[in-house]
Amino acid sequence: MSETSEFLARLLKRGAKAYAAYASNELWQDWLAERIQELAAAVAAEKPRLFTSQVHWAKAVLAARGVSAEHFRAVLKALRNVLATEIPEKVQPLAARYLDEALDAFDEQPVDVRARLLPDTPHGRLASTYLLALLEGDRRQASRVVLDAIDQPESVRDLYLHVLLPAQEELGRMWLAGEINVAEEHFASHTTKTVIAQLLTHAKFQPPNGRTVLAAAVAGNRHDIGLHAVADFFEMAGWRAIQLGADVPAGDLIQALECFDVDLLALSVSLNVQLETVKSTIRTARTNPRGNKVKILVGGLAFADSGDLPAEMGADAYAENPEEAVRLGEQLVGLVPNNGGEQGR
């Protein structure tokens, strides 16, 4: 990261609330402060497109709540004007560049926040039925919907990939669009974790391969259902899987690398504001004797469409889903040959 980018990112991160107060009225301040934190994360990564993508998401979420896009555009312009006067002159052009790119792309095709679970396939219908049980608050029925669909051990993987994870993605979309509240989302997520634990007991496991994967969500990331699926897929493939779950401090994670004699570290990152955390976590891991040898695999929404960012942050590969995570993990530790395939983005 250049000195200018580092300085601007630090300014934005520390002054987000103050800049938001200058640029907007009280109703918008907390919301705009979050967007400024996203701007800081994009600057730290030196990826303007990351902020532009966040603007598109925010615009779609506001539209789903009946808020005009023009209000958001006006707030971004106000923020640009504030930064043009309130931050040091040497970083003003850089801040203007990021905001100008987002404003220039503001009218591009919006992010689609419509429902994605279409009941036109057996798995789609099953996922929709499962989601309905969650929304009705019926944990036992939700569990039965999934467990009754097991017809052979091999079908367990499909239930993860095509029922539970899509249903969870739909819940996230519904929360972003204001269709469910936090309490409903928390109930559904906790239920899904319970169902995942039950489902794993019906899976087919490969013989142990002598390798260990440590799966963790970086500090600040409280979303770990996808991570649970990743750890389970590794376990089904014969790995010893150590699942640390959500919001793991870097220091404790590094200790776990030594404690469990880890071969592969799988890190989950949900939000772009956590990118600096994953970068510092990887850097800290690499300074540890064990961490200097371990292979590091990253995943999560924060890295979607991020190009070479995982490699730039020190990761060995990026995986989009649990199946790809296992395939890349096996390549990274030499369990299977890497036939020149792409390991990440």
Buried (B, 14 or more C-beta within 10 A) or exposed (E): BEEBBEBBBBBBBEBBBBBBBBBBEEEBBEBBBBBBBBBBBBBBBBBBBBBBBBBBBBBBBBBBEEBEBEEBBBBBBBBBBBBBEBBEEEBBEBBBEBBBBBBEBBEEEEBEBEEEBEEEEEBBBBBBBBBBBBBEEBBEBBBBBBBEBBEEEEBBBBBBBBBBBBBBBBBBBBBBBEBBEEEBBEBBBEBBBEBBEEBBEBBEEEEEBEBBBBBBBBBBBEBBBBBBBBBBBBBBBBBBBBBBBBBBBBEEBBEBBEEBEBBBBBBBBBBBBBBBBBBBBBEBBBEBEBBEEBBBBBBBBBBEEBBEBBBBBBBBBBBBBBBBBBBBBBBBBEBEEBEEEEBBB
